Amino acid sequence: MSIEDRSEYLVETRNLIKRFGDVIALRNVNFRVGYNEVVGLVGDNGAGKSTLVKTITGTYAPDGGEIWIKGRRFKRITPKIAKALGVEIVHQERTIAENQPIWRNIFMGRELTNSLGFLKIREMEEATMKLIKEMGFKSEIIYPGKLARTLSGGYKQGVQIARALYFKADLVILDEPTIQLSLSEVNRVLEFVKDLKKRGKSCVFITHNIYHVYPVADRFAIMDRGRIVAEFWKSDLSIEDLSNILVTIARTGTIPVEYREINLVSRPLEYASS
């Protein structure tokens, strides 16, 4: 399928530009996410990873280029439109109300109400309990009324992912979801990502720690100085290969010669037929 067939990709950007004053944070970024795909968006700190996804989801307005979601073209997008089209972001700074129960965190800002405007508390608690069970939370210790501040870091990420799933997200973007987590908590987040994949959803997993994303990614997009400079299928790379590529890009701004033939930048993606 040609790269010009927009419906091939769930989300795509073409020549996306974002400036902050004199600083160009995104330089003609071409980025794409397929259906039912986990993309590891990797690169050094300050490469532009968070700026890219915040532009895709409407936090920032681009200064040039296009955003395509499910075949629809936008010059800019708002958070409301992104959510309506099934694109949700779990920010690096967790959007959790620590002193509220899990069910309130799931529905915060999008509460279920009756015709008189009263909250449907029981319905929200029941929906939360269903999500807890479906996503593999330890339901004997985690229940809808449990306060968010009593949860571990991994489970707090899980609550935010559950919120996205309840509201029909097709793409969940995780911005540094494993930062400052213990090894066991990192593994819990990775299980949540695997669950997204099993549900037929897509995920963009942003990190500068490739050891966290490598086990779950289908493909890697590497950012450097505001550009997507390389893309690779995981099946073409060992984690040592990926580490070597990232170190070389950070040091020289170029891809090692031996990996250039498998670089997917500017080439159509050929997904395996299901």
Sequence and secondary structure as in RCSB ss.txt:
>XXXX:A:sequence
MSIEDRSEYLVETRNLIKRFGDVIALRNVNFRVGYNEVVGLVGDNGAGKSTLVKTITGTYAPDGGEIWIKGRRFK
RITPKIAKALGVEIVHQERTIAENQPIWRNIFMGRELTNSLGFLKIREMEEATMKLIKEMGFKSEIIYPGKLART
LSGGYKQGVQIARALYFKADLVILDEPTIQLSLSEVNRVLEFVKDLKKRGKSCVFITHNIYHVYPVADRFAIMDR
GRIVAEFWKSDLSIEDLSNILVTIARTGTIPVEYREINLVSRPLEYASS
>XXXX:A:secstr
  TT GGGEEEEEEEEEEEETTEEEEEEEEEEEETT EEEEE STTSSHHHHHHHHTTSS  SEEEEEETTEEES
S  HHHHHHTTEEEE SS    TTSBHHHHHHTTS  B TTS B HHHHHHHHHHHHHHTT  TTT  TTSBGGG
S HHHHHHHHHHHHHHTT SEEEEESTTTT  HHHHHHHHHHHHHHHHTT EEEEEES HHHHTTT SEEEEEET
TEEEEEEEGGG  HHHHHHHHHHHHHHSS  GGGGGG  TTS       
